[in-house]
Amino acid sequence: PANGTATAAPANQAPAASIPAALHGRWGMSPADCISTRGDAKGLLVVGSDGLRFYESRAVPARNSATSDDSFSADFAFTGEGQSWTKFQTLTLDDDKLVRTESSPMASFTYVRCR
């Protein structure tokens, strides 16, 4: 634009929200998930500012996000194993654990930070 300001993305292409830094890192459902060298860490979750990486899938925040210093909720767009789907996820830091809760069906998973 002539005035030097950037143009906003159309409403249907709003940028995805950023996952809070307190949640970033490598998280394992069991200690073995953190140390596997064979690529078989099926309980490993890697959280970054722009999404989640699981053993055989990836997820990025798509819409309906809510964030605080130690939690993040959103509809996540998943891709993996030749499929794609959307699922609502909440990530919450609880002391030194990460709790991931999903809906439809409701399930909760607890992870410890990999050292």
C-alpha positions in Angstrom: 0.0 0.0 0.0 1.0 3.6 -0.6 1.0 4.5 3.1 3.6 1.8 3.9 1.3 -0.3 6.1 0.9 -4.0 5.5 -2.4 -5.3 4.3 -4.3 -7.6 6.6 -5.1 -11.2 5.5 -8.7 -11.8 4.6 -10.9 -12.9 7.5 -11.0 -16.5 6.3 -7.2 -16.6 6.2 -6.4 -15.2 9.6 -2.9 -16.1 10.8 -2.9 -19.0 13.2 -2.4 -18.2 16.9 1.0 -18.9 18.4 1.4 -21.5 21.1 2.9 -20.0 24.3 6.6 -20.6 24.9 6.0 -22.3 28.3 4.5 -25.2 26.4 7.2 -25.6 23.8 9.6 -28.6 23.9 9.8 -32.3 23.6 7.3 -34.2 25.9 7.0 -37.9 26.4 4.2 -40.1 27.7 6.9 -42.4 29.1 10.7 -41.9 29.7 11.5 -44.2 26.8 9.7 -41.7 24.4 12.4 -39.1 25.2 15.5 -41.3 24.6 14.5 -43.6 21.7 17.1 -43.6 19.0 15.2 -46.0 16.7 12.4 -43.6 15.8 9.8 -45.6 17.6 8.9 -43.0 20.3 5.2 -43.3 19.7 4.4 -41.2 22.8 6.6 -38.3 21.9 4.9 -34.9 21.4 7.0 -32.0 20.1 5.3 -28.6 20.8 6.5 -25.5 18.9 5.1 -22.0 18.4 3.3 -23.1 15.2 2.0 -26.6 16.0 2.3 -30.1 17.3 4.3 -33.1 16.0 3.3 -36.6 17.0 4.8 -39.9 16.0 2.9 -40.1 12.6 1.0 -36.9 12.4 1.3 -33.1 12.6 -1.2 -30.5 13.8 -1.5 -26.8 13.4 -3.9 -24.4 15.2 -6.7 -23.7 12.7 -9.4 -21.6 14.5 -11.1 -20.9 17.8 -7.9 -20.4 19.7 -7.7 -19.3 23.3 -4.4 -18.7 25.1 -2.8 -17.9 28.4 0.7 -18.1 29.7 0.4 -21.8 30.5 -2.4 -23.1 28.3 -3.6 -23.1 24.7 -6.8 -24.3 23.2 -7.8 -24.5 19.5 -9.3 -26.5 16.7 -6.2 -28.2 15.3 -5.9 -29.3 11.6 -4.1 -32.7 11.6 -2.4 -34.4 8.8 -0.8 -37.9 8.9 -0.8 -41.3 7.3 -2.4 -39.9 4.2 -5.4 -38.4 6.1 -6.5 -35.1 7.4 -8.9 -34.2 10.2 -9.7 -31.5 12.7 -9.9 -32.0 16.4 -10.2 -29.5 19.4 -7.2 -29.8 21.7 -6.3 -28.1 24.9 -2.7 -28.0 26.2 -2.2 -27.1 29.8 1.0 -26.9 31.9 0.4 -28.5 35.3 3.5 -28.2 37.4 6.2 -30.1 35.4 3.7 -32.0 33.3 1.8 -31.2 30.0 -1.8 -32.3 29.9 -3.3 -32.6 26.4 -7.1 -32.9 26.3 -9.1 -33.5 23.2 -12.7 -33.7 22.5 -15.0 -36.0 20.4 -14.4 -38.3 22.0 -13.1 -36.8 25.2 -9.6 -38.0 26.2 -6.7 -36.7 28.3 -3.0 -37.5 28.0 -0.2 -36.5 30.4 3.4 -35.9 29.3 6.6 -35.2 31.1 9.2 -32.8 29.7 12.1 -34.6 28.0 15.5 -33.7 29.7 
